Amino acid sequence: MKEIKKSELRNMTIEELNLLLRSAKEELARLQVAHRLRQVQNVMALRNLRRDIARILTIMREKGGGKG
């Protein structure tokens, strides 16, 4: 998954953001397992993915459809 820009996220609906969030969390889980098994070459991908998830959650909260 490539880094997502805030402007792209703001143009998405809550349903689209939920789908994107779910897929990002699944990818993060896969990368974390691979990292623990020392199979990840690019550890920055983990950091970038966590930041993407935070961006998605922030936009969802702004739109009123997020958790918390």
PDB file of N, CA, C and O in Angstrom:
ATOM      1  N   MET A   1       0.842  -1.175   0.000  1.00  0.00           N
ATOM      2  CA  MET A   1       0.000   0.000   0.000  1.00  0.00           C
ATOM      3  C   MET A   1       0.889   1.240   0.000  1.00  0.00           C
ATOM      4  O   MET A   1       1.830   1.357   0.785  1.00  0.00           O
ATOM      5  N   LYS A   2       0.563   2.155  -0.899  1.00  0.00           N
ATOM      6  CA  LYS A   2       1.341   3.390  -0.942  1.00  0.00           C
ATOM      7  C   LYS A   2       0.785   4.378   0.082  1.00  0.00           C
ATOM      8  O   LYS A   2      -0.355   4.253   0.529  1.00  0.00           O
ATOM      9  N   GLU A   3       1.596   5.345   0.439  1.00  0.00           N
ATOM     10  CA  GLU A   3       1.165   6.354   1.405  1.00  0.00           C
ATOM     11  C   GLU A   3      -0.021   7.130   0.840  1.00  0.00           C
ATOM     12  O   GLU A   3      -0.042   7.498  -0.334  1.00  0.00           O
ATOM     13  N   ILE A   4      -0.996   7.365   1.693  1.00  0.00           N
ATOM     14  CA  ILE A   4      -2.226   8.005   1.271  1.00  0.00           C
ATOM     15  C   ILE A   4      -2.199   9.479   1.664  1.00  0.00           C
ATOM     16  O   ILE A   4      -1.833   9.820   2.789  1.00  0.00           O
ATOM     17  N   LYS A   5      -2.583  10.344   0.743  1.00  0.00           N
ATOM     18  CA  LYS A   5      -2.615  11.771   1.028  1.00  0.00           C
ATOM     19  C   LYS A   5      -3.925  12.138   1.705  1.00  0.00           C
ATOM     20  O   LYS A   5      -4.963  11.526   1.455  1.00  0.00           O
ATOM     21  N   LYS A   6      -3.859  13.148   2.568  1.00  0.00           N
ATOM     22  CA  LYS A   6      -5.057  13.597   3.283  1.00  0.00           C
ATOM     23  C   LYS A   6      -6.145  14.045   2.327  1.00  0.00           C
ATOM     24  O   LYS A   6      -7.327  13.791   2.560  1.00  0.00           O
ATOM     25  N   SER A   7      -5.753  14.708   1.256  1.00  0.00           N
ATOM     26  CA  SER A   7      -6.752  15.208   0.309  1.00  0.00           C
ATOM     27  C   SER A   7      -7.520  14.058  -0.346  1.00  0.00           C
ATOM     28  O   SER A   7      -8.715  14.185  -0.613  1.00  0.00           O
ATOM     29  N   GLU A   8      -6.844  12.943  -0.605  1.00  0.00           N
ATOM     30  CA  GLU A   8      -7.513  11.770  -1.172  1.00  0.00           C
ATOM     31  C   GLU A   8      -8.504  11.196  -0.168  1.00  0.00           C
ATOM     32  O   GLU A   8      -9.606  10.786  -0.534  1.00  0.00           O
ATOM     33  N   LEU A   9      -8.104  11.170   1.100  1.00  0.00           N
ATOM     34  CA  LEU A   9      -8.961  10.615   2.137  1.00  0.00           C
ATOM     35  C   LEU A   9     -10.202  11.476   2.357  1.00  0.00           C
ATOM     36  O   LEU A   9     -11.293  10.954   2.583  1.00  0.00           O
ATOM     37  N   ARG A  10     -10.034  12.779   2.290  1.00  0.00           N
ATOM     38  CA  ARG A  10     -11.157  13.686   2.534  1.00  0.00           C
ATOM     39  C   ARG A  10     -12.246  13.547   1.468  1.00  0.00           C
ATOM     40  O   ARG A  10     -13.411  13.853   1.723  1.00  0.00           O
ATOM     41  N   ASN A  11     -11.869  13.089   0.284  1.00  0.00           N
ATOM     42  CA  ASN A  11     -12.835  12.921  -0.802  1.00  0.00           C
ATOM     43  C   ASN A  11     -13.568  11.586  -0.732  1.00  0.00           C
ATOM     44  O   ASN A  11     -14.481  11.352  -1.525  1.00  0.00           O
ATOM     45  N   MET A  12     -13.196  10.711   0.189  1.00  0.00           N
ATOM     46  CA  MET A  12     -13.817   9.393   0.308  1.00  0.00           C
ATOM     47  C   MET A  12     -15.002   9.440   1.270  1.00  0.00           C
ATOM     48  O   MET A  12     -15.081  10.299   2.149  1.00  0.00           O
ATOM     49  N   THR A  13     -15.920   8.493   1.080  1.00  0.00           N
ATOM     50  CA  THR A  13     -17.053   8.372   1.997  1.00  0.00           C
ATOM     51  C   THR A  13     -16.614   7.558   3.215  1.00  0.00           C
ATOM     52  O   THR A  13     -15.541   6.954   3.216  1.00  0.00           O
ATOM     53  N   ILE A  14     -17.454   7.551   4.246  1.00  0.00           N
ATOM     54  CA  ILE A  14     -17.167   6.776   5.457  1.00  0.00           C
ATOM     55  C   ILE A  14     -17.047   5.292   5.119  1.00  0.00           C
ATOM     56  O   ILE A  14     -16.185   4.602   5.663  1.00  0.00           O
ATOM     57  N   GLU A  15     -17.906   4.794   4.223  1.00  0.00           N
ATOM     58  CA  GLU A  15     -17.856   3.384   3.843  1.00  0.00           C
ATOM     59  C   GLU A  15     -16.532   3.043   3.158  1.00  0.00           C
ATOM     60  O   GLU A  15     -15.933   2.003   3.429  1.00  0.00           O
ATOM     61  N   GLU A  16     -16.087   3.925   2.271  1.00  0.00           N
ATOM     62  CA  GLU A  16     -14.808   3.708   1.594  1.00  0.00           C
ATOM     63  C   GLU A  16     -13.651   3.753   2.591  1.00  0.00           C
ATOM     64  O   GLU A  16     -12.710   2.966   2.496  1.00  0.00           O
ATOM     65  N   LEU A  17     -13.729   4.676   3.544  1.00  0.00           N
ATOM     66  CA  LEU A  17     -12.681   4.774   4.564  1.00  0.00           C
ATOM     67  C   LEU A  17     -12.651   3.522   5.440  1.00  0.00           C
ATOM     68  O   LEU A  17     -11.579   3.045   5.813  1.00  0.00           O
ATOM     69  N   ASN A  18     -13.844   2.987   5.769  1.00  0.00           N
ATOM     70  CA  ASN A  18     -13.898   1.751   6.558  1.00  0.00           C
ATOM     71  C   ASN A  18     -13.234   0.594   5.824  1.00  0.00           C
ATOM     72  O   ASN A  18     -12.482  -0.175   6.421  1.00  0.00           O
ATOM     73  N   LEU A  19     -13.512   0.471   4.531  1.00  0.00           N
ATOM     74  CA  LEU A  19     -12.883  -0.592   3.738  1.00  0.00           C
ATOM     75  C   LEU A  19     -11.369  -0.420   3.681  1.00  0.00           C
ATOM     76  O   LEU A  19     -10.615  -1.382   3.825  1.00  0.00           O
ATOM     77  N   LEU A  20     -10.944   0.810   3.473  1.00  0.00           N
ATOM     78  CA  LEU A  20      -9.511   1.100   3.405  1.00  0.00           C
ATOM     79  C   LEU A  20      -8.842   0.817   4.749  1.00  0.00           C
ATOM     80  O   LEU A  20      -7.740   0.270   4.799  1.00  0.00           O
ATOM     81  N   LEU A  21      -9.514   1.192   5.835  1.00  0.00           N
ATOM     82  CA  LEU A  21      -8.984   0.952   7.176  1.00  0.00           C
ATOM     83  C   LEU A  21      -8.848  -0.544   7.440  1.00  0.00           C
ATOM     84  O   LEU A  21      -7.829  -0.995   7.963  1.00  0.00           O
ATOM     85  N   ARG A  22      -9.865  -1.308   7.081  1.00  0.00           N
ATOM     86  CA  ARG A  22      -9.828  -2.756   7.293  1.00  0.00           C
ATOM     87  C   ARG A  22      -8.674  -3.395   6.530  1.00  0.00           C
ATOM     88  O   ARG A  22      -7.957  -4.235   7.074  1.00  0.00           O
ATOM     89  N   SER A  23      -8.493  -2.999   5.271  1.00  0.00           N
ATOM     90  CA  SER A  23      -7.412  -3.590   4.478  1.00  0.00           C
ATOM     91  C   SER A  23      -6.043  -3.161   5.007  1.00  0.00           C
ATOM     92  O   SER A  23      -5.098  -3.949   4.981  1.00  0.00           O
ATOM     93  N   ALA A  24      -5.930  -1.925   5.485  1.00  0.00           N
ATOM     94  CA  ALA A  24      -4.658  -1.442   6.030  1.00  0.00           C
ATOM     95  C   ALA A  24      -4.307  -2.200   7.310  1.00  0.00           C
ATOM     96  O   ALA A  24      -3.148  -2.555   7.527  1.00  0.00           O
ATOM     97  N   LYS A  25      -5.301  -2.444   8.151  1.00  0.00           N
ATOM     98  CA  LYS A  25      -5.043  -3.180   9.390  1.00  0.00           C
ATOM     99  C   LYS A  25      -4.649  -4.625   9.100  1.00  0.00           C
ATOM    100  O   LYS A  25      -3.788  -5.181   9.781  1.00  0.00           O
ATOM    101  N   GLU A  26      -5.275  -5.240   8.089  1.00  0.00           N
ATOM    102  CA  GLU A  26      -4.909  -6.604   7.706  1.00  0.00           C
ATOM    103  C   GLU A  26      -3.475  -6.653   7.181  1.00  0.00           C
ATOM    104  O   GLU A  26      -2.709  -7.554   7.520  1.00  0.00           O
ATOM    105  N   GLU A  27      -3.128  -5.680   6.356  1.00  0.00           N
ATOM    106  CA  GLU A  27      -1.768  -5.625   5.819  1.00  0.00           C
ATOM    107  C   GLU A  27      -0.745  -5.394   6.936  1.00  0.00           C
ATOM    108  O   GLU A  27       0.335  -5.986   6.929  1.00  0.00           O
ATOM    109  N   LEU A  28      -1.093  -4.532   7.891  1.00  0.00           N
ATOM    110  CA  LEU A  28      -0.206  -4.276   9.020  1.00  0.00           C
ATOM    111  C   LEU A  28       0.022  -5.558   9.824  1.00  0.00           C
ATOM    112  O   LEU A  28       1.149  -5.843  10.229  1.00  0.00           O
ATOM    113  N   ALA A  29      -1.024  -6.317  10.051  1.00  0.00           N
ATOM    114  CA  ALA A  29      -0.893  -7.568  10.795  1.00  0.00           C
ATOM    115  C   ALA A  29       0.040  -8.537  10.056  1.00  0.00           C
ATOM    116  O   ALA A  29       0.893  -9.175  10.673  1.00  0.00           O
ATOM    117  N   ARG A  30      -0.128  -8.642   8.734  1.00  0.00           N
ATOM    118  CA  ARG A  30       0.748  -9.526   7.944  1.00  0.00           C
ATOM    119  C   ARG A  30       2.207  -9.061   8.019  1.00  0.00           C
ATOM    120  O   ARG A  30       3.117  -9.876   8.171  1.00  0.00           O
ATOM    121  N   LEU A  31       2.418  -7.745   7.909  1.00  0.00           N
ATOM    122  CA  LEU A  31       3.782  -7.219   7.966  1.00  0.00           C
ATOM    123  C   LEU A  31       4.409  -7.431   9.340  1.00  0.00           C
ATOM    124  O   LEU A  31       5.603  -7.714   9.440  1.00  0.00           O
ATOM    125  N   GLN A  32       3.615  -7.296  10.394  1.00  0.00           N
ATOM    126  CA  GLN A  32       4.147  -7.495  11.739  1.00  0.00           C
ATOM    127  C   GLN A  32       4.592  -8.935  11.944  1.00  0.00           C
ATOM    128  O   GLN A  32       5.633  -9.185  12.553  1.00  0.00           O
ATOM    129  N   VAL A  33       3.808  -9.882  11.439  1.00  0.00           N
ATOM    130  CA  VAL A  33       4.196 -11.290  11.551  1.00  0.00           C
ATOM    131  C   VAL A  33       5.469 -11.545  10.757  1.00  0.00           C
ATOM    132  O   VAL A  33       6.384 -12.207  11.246  1.00  0.00           O
ATOM    133  N   ALA A  34       5.531 -11.025   9.540  1.00  0.00           N
ATOM    134  CA  ALA A  34       6.719 -11.209   8.711  1.00  0.00           C
ATOM    135  C   ALA A  34       7.938 -10.552   9.352  1.00  0.00           C
ATOM    136  O   ALA A  34       9.051 -11.071   9.256  1.00  0.00           O
ATOM    137  N   HIS A  35       7.729  -9.420  10.001  1.00  0.00           N
ATOM    138  CA  HIS A  35       8.836  -8.734  10.667  1.00  0.00           C
ATOM    139  C   HIS A  35       9.367  -9.575  11.826  1.00  0.00           C
ATOM    140  O   HIS A  35      10.577  -9.675  12.028  1.00  0.00           O
ATOM    141  N   ARG A  36       8.463 -10.169  12.575  1.00  0.00           N
ATOM    142  CA  ARG A  36       8.891 -11.017  13.690  1.00  0.00           C
ATOM    143  C   ARG A  36       9.655 -12.241  13.202  1.00  0.00           C
ATOM    144  O   ARG A  36      10.525 -12.759  13.903  1.00  0.00           O
ATOM    145  N   LEU A  37       9.327 -12.701  11.996  1.00  0.00           N
ATOM    146  CA  LEU A  37      10.026 -13.843  11.410  1.00  0.00           C
ATOM    147  C   LEU A  37      11.251 -13.404  10.615  1.00  0.00           C
ATOM    148  O   LEU A  37      11.891 -14.212   9.943  1.00  0.00           O
ATOM    149  N   ARG A  38      11.566 -12.124  10.700  1.00  0.00           N
ATOM    150  CA  ARG A  38      12.713 -11.521  10.017  1.00  0.00           C
ATOM    151  C   ARG A  38      12.644 -11.683   8.493  1.00  0.00           C
ATOM    152  O   ARG A  38      13.650 -11.965   7.842  1.00  0.00           O
ATOM    153  N   GLN A  39      11.456 -11.503   7.947  1.00  0.00           N
ATOM    154  CA  GLN A  39      11.267 -11.632   6.500  1.00  0.00           C
ATOM    155  C   GLN A  39      10.960 -10.296   5.829  1.00  0.00           C
ATOM    156  O   GLN A  39      10.748 -10.244   4.618  1.00  0.00           O
ATOM    157  N   VAL A  40      10.935  -9.222   6.605  1.00  0.00           N
ATOM    158  CA  VAL A  40      10.623  -7.909   6.043  1.00  0.00           C
ATOM    159  C   VAL A  40      11.927  -7.187   5.704  1.00  0.00           C
ATOM    160  O   VAL A  40      12.802  -7.021   6.554  1.00  0.00           O
ATOM    161  N   GLN A  41      12.035  -6.766   4.456  1.00  0.00           N
ATOM    162  CA  GLN A  41      13.230  -6.041   4.020  1.00  0.00           C
ATOM    163  C   GLN A  41      13.109  -4.560   4.349  1.00  0.00           C
ATOM    164  O   GLN A  41      14.097  -3.918   4.707  1.00  0.00           O
ATOM    165  N   ASN A  42      11.907  -4.018   4.230  1.00  0.00           N
ATOM    166  CA  ASN A  42      11.688  -2.589   4.422  1.00  0.00           C
ATOM    167  C   ASN A  42      10.876  -2.374   5.695  1.00  0.00           C
ATOM    168  O   ASN A  42       9.646  -2.426   5.659  1.00  0.00           O
ATOM    169  N   VAL A  43      11.542  -2.136   6.808  1.00  0.00           N
ATOM    170  CA  VAL A  43      10.836  -1.951   8.072  1.00  0.00           C
ATOM    171  C   VAL A  43      10.119  -0.597   8.130  1.00  0.00           C
ATOM    172  O   VAL A  43       9.239  -0.405   8.969  1.00  0.00           O
ATOM    173  N   MET A  44      10.480   0.330   7.259  1.00  0.00           N
ATOM    174  CA  MET A  44       9.784   1.609   7.205  1.00  0.00           C
ATOM    175  C   MET A  44       8.343   1.430   6.722  1.00  0.00           C
ATOM    176  O   MET A  44       7.496   2.289   6.966  1.00  0.00           O
ATOM    177  N   ALA A  45       8.069   0.335   6.050  1.00  0.00           N
ATOM    178  CA  ALA A  45       6.705   0.072   5.596  1.00  0.00           C
ATOM    179  C   ALA A  45       5.767  -0.065   6.783  1.00  0.00           C
ATOM    180  O   ALA A  45       4.612   0.355   6.711  1.00  0.00           O
ATOM    181  N   LEU A  46       6.248  -0.644   7.870  1.00  0.00           N
ATOM    182  CA  LEU A  46       5.438  -0.767   9.085  1.00  0.00           C
ATOM    183  C   LEU A  46       5.077   0.612   9.627  1.00  0.00           C
ATOM    184  O   LEU A  46       3.920   0.877   9.952  1.00  0.00           O
ATOM    185  N   ARG A  47       6.059   1.470   9.720  1.00  0.00           N
ATOM    186  CA  ARG A  47       5.846   2.817  10.248  1.00  0.00           C
ATOM    187  C   ARG A  47       4.883   3.600   9.359  1.00  0.00           C
ATOM    188  O   ARG A  47       3.972   4.263   9.854  1.00  0.00           O
ATOM    189  N   ASN A  48       5.091   3.519   8.044  1.00  0.00           N
ATOM    190  CA  ASN A  48       4.233   4.239   7.112  1.00  0.00           C
ATOM    191  C   ASN A  48       2.796   3.735   7.168  1.00  0.00           C
ATOM    192  O   ASN A  48       1.854   4.522   7.071  1.00  0.00           O
ATOM    193  N   LEU A  49       2.628   2.432   7.323  1.00  0.00           N
ATOM    194  CA  LEU A  49       1.296   1.863   7.387  1.00  0.00           C
ATOM    195  C   LEU A  49       0.569   2.291   8.665  1.00  0.00           C
ATOM    196  O   LEU A  49      -0.627   2.579   8.638  1.00  0.00           O
ATOM    197  N   ARG A  50       1.294   2.330   9.773  1.00  0.00           N
ATOM    198  CA  ARG A  50       0.685   2.807  11.022  1.00  0.00           C
ATOM    199  C   ARG A  50       0.253   4.265  10.887  1.00  0.00           C
ATOM    200  O   ARG A  50      -0.791   4.660  11.407  1.00  0.00           O
ATOM    201  N   ARG A  51       1.045   5.048  10.199  1.00  0.00           N
ATOM    202  CA  ARG A  51       0.697   6.459   9.992  1.00  0.00           C
ATOM    203  C   ARG A  51      -0.511   6.595   9.068  1.00  0.00           C
ATOM    204  O   ARG A  51      -1.362   7.460   9.280  1.00  0.00           O
ATOM    205  N   ASP A  52      -0.589   5.743   8.042  1.00  0.00           N
ATOM    206  CA  ASP A  52      -1.755   5.759   7.160  1.00  0.00           C
ATOM    207  C   ASP A  52      -3.026   5.429   7.940  1.00  0.00           C
ATOM    208  O   ASP A  52      -4.066   6.056   7.739  1.00  0.00           O
ATOM    209  N   ILE A  53      -2.934   4.442   8.830  1.00  0.00           N
ATOM    210  CA  ILE A  53      -4.086   4.071   9.649  1.00  0.00           C
ATOM    211  C   ILE A  53      -4.502   5.248  10.518  1.00  0.00           C
ATOM    212  O   ILE A  53      -5.694   5.520  10.665  1.00  0.00           O
ATOM    213  N   ALA A  54      -3.537   5.942  11.092  1.00  0.00           N
ATOM    214  CA  ALA A  54      -3.841   7.111  11.918  1.00  0.00           C
ATOM    215  C   ALA A  54      -4.502   8.206  11.088  1.00  0.00           C
ATOM    216  O   ALA A  54      -5.427   8.865  11.562  1.00  0.00           O
ATOM    217  N   ARG A  55      -4.039   8.409   9.852  1.00  0.00           N
ATOM    218  CA  ARG A  55      -4.650   9.409   8.977  1.00  0.00           C
ATOM    219  C   ARG A  55      -6.105   9.048   8.684  1.00  0.00           C
ATOM    220  O   ARG A  55      -6.990   9.902   8.737  1.00  0.00           O
ATOM    221  N   ILE A  56      -6.338   7.783   8.378  1.00  0.00           N
ATOM    222  CA  ILE A  56      -7.698   7.334   8.068  1.00  0.00           C
ATOM    223  C   ILE A  56      -8.613   7.564   9.267  1.00  0.00           C
ATOM    224  O   ILE A  56      -9.719   8.085   9.119  1.00  0.00           O
ATOM    225  N   LEU A  57      -8.150   7.176  10.452  1.00  0.00           N
ATOM    226  CA  LEU A  57      -8.964   7.356  11.655  1.00  0.00           C
ATOM    227  C   LEU A  57      -9.234   8.829  11.943  1.00  0.00           C
ATOM    228  O   LEU A  57     -10.327   9.185  12.382  1.00  0.00           O
ATOM    229  N   THR A  58      -8.253   9.677  11.700  1.00  0.00           N
ATOM    230  CA  THR A  58      -8.434  11.112  11.924  1.00  0.00           C
ATOM    231  C   THR A  58      -9.504  11.676  11.007  1.00  0.00           C
ATOM    232  O   THR A  58     -10.367  12.430  11.455  1.00  0.00           O
ATOM    233  N   ILE A  59      -9.459  11.322   9.739  1.00  0.00           N
ATOM    234  CA  ILE A  59     -10.452  11.810   8.772  1.00  0.00           C
ATOM    235  C   ILE A  59     -11.831  11.275   9.136  1.00  0.00           C
ATOM    236  O   ILE A  59     -12.827  11.990   9.026  1.00  0.00           O
ATOM    237  N   MET A  60     -11.890  10.014   9.572  1.00  0.00           N
ATOM    238  CA  MET A  60     -13.182   9.445   9.954  1.00  0.00           C
ATOM    239  C   MET A  60     -13.768  10.189  11.156  1.00  0.00           C
ATOM    240  O   MET A  60     -14.972  10.439  11.209  1.00  0.00           O
ATOM    241  N   ARG A  61     -12.926  10.535  12.101  1.00  0.00           N
ATOM    242  CA  ARG A  61     -13.402  11.298  13.257  1.00  0.00           C
ATOM    243  C   ARG A  61     -13.887  12.683  12.843  1.00  0.00           C
ATOM    244  O   ARG A  61     -14.891  13.175  13.359  1.00  0.00           O
ATOM    245  N   GLU A  62     -13.179  13.303  11.919  1.00  0.00           N
ATOM    246  CA  GLU A  62     -13.582  14.619  11.432  1.00  0.00           C
ATOM    247  C   GLU A  62     -14.953  14.564  10.751  1.00  0.00           C
ATOM    248  O   GLU A  62     -15.764  15.482  10.877  1.00  0.00           O
ATOM    249  N   LYS A  63     -15.190  13.468  10.030  1.00  0.00           N
ATOM    250  CA  LYS A  63     -16.456  13.309   9.332  1.00  0.00           C
ATOM    251  C   LYS A  63     -17.572  12.822  10.252  1.00  0.00           C
ATOM    252  O   LYS A  63     -18.742  12.809   9.870  1.00  0.00           O
ATOM    253  N   GLY A  64     -17.202  12.427  11.453  1.00  0.00           N
ATOM    254  CA  GLY A  64     -18.214  11.994  12.407  1.00  0.00           C
ATOM    255  C   GLY A  64     -18.534  10.518  12.339  1.00  0.00           C
ATOM    256  O   GLY A  64     -19.503  10.069  12.951  1.00  0.00           O
ATOM    257  N   GLY A  65     -17.746   9.757  11.613  1.00  0.00           N
ATOM    258  CA  GLY A  65     -18.037   8.330  11.495  1.00  0.00           C
ATOM    259  C   GLY A  65     -16.991   7.454  12.132  1.00  0.00           C
ATOM    260  O   GLY A  65     -16.969   6.246  11.898  1.00  0.00           O
ATOM    261  N   GLY A  66     -16.126   8.037  12.931  1.00  0.00           N
ATOM    262  CA  GLY A  66     -15.033   7.273  13.512  1.00  0.00           C
ATOM    263  C   GLY A  66     -15.317   6.824  14.926  1.00  0.00           C
ATOM    264  O   GLY A  66     -16.325   7.192  15.530  1.00  0.00           O
ATOM    265  N   LYS A  67     -14.414   6.028  15.432  1.00  0.00           N
ATOM    266  CA  LYS A  67     -14.517   5.541  16.796  1.00  0.00           C
ATOM    267  C   LYS A  67     -13.991   6.615  17.746  1.00  0.00           C
ATOM    268  O   LYS A  67     -13.119   7.405  17.385  1.00  0.00           O
ATOM    269  N   GLY A  68     -14.522   6.632  18.936  1.00  0.00           N
ATOM    270  CA  GLY A  68     -13.996   7.515  19.966  1.00  0.00           C
ATOM    271  C   GLY A  68     -14.608   8.796  19.968  1.00  0.00           C
ATOM    272  O   GLY A  68     -14.260   9.646  20.788  1.00  0.00           O
TER     273      GLY A  68
END
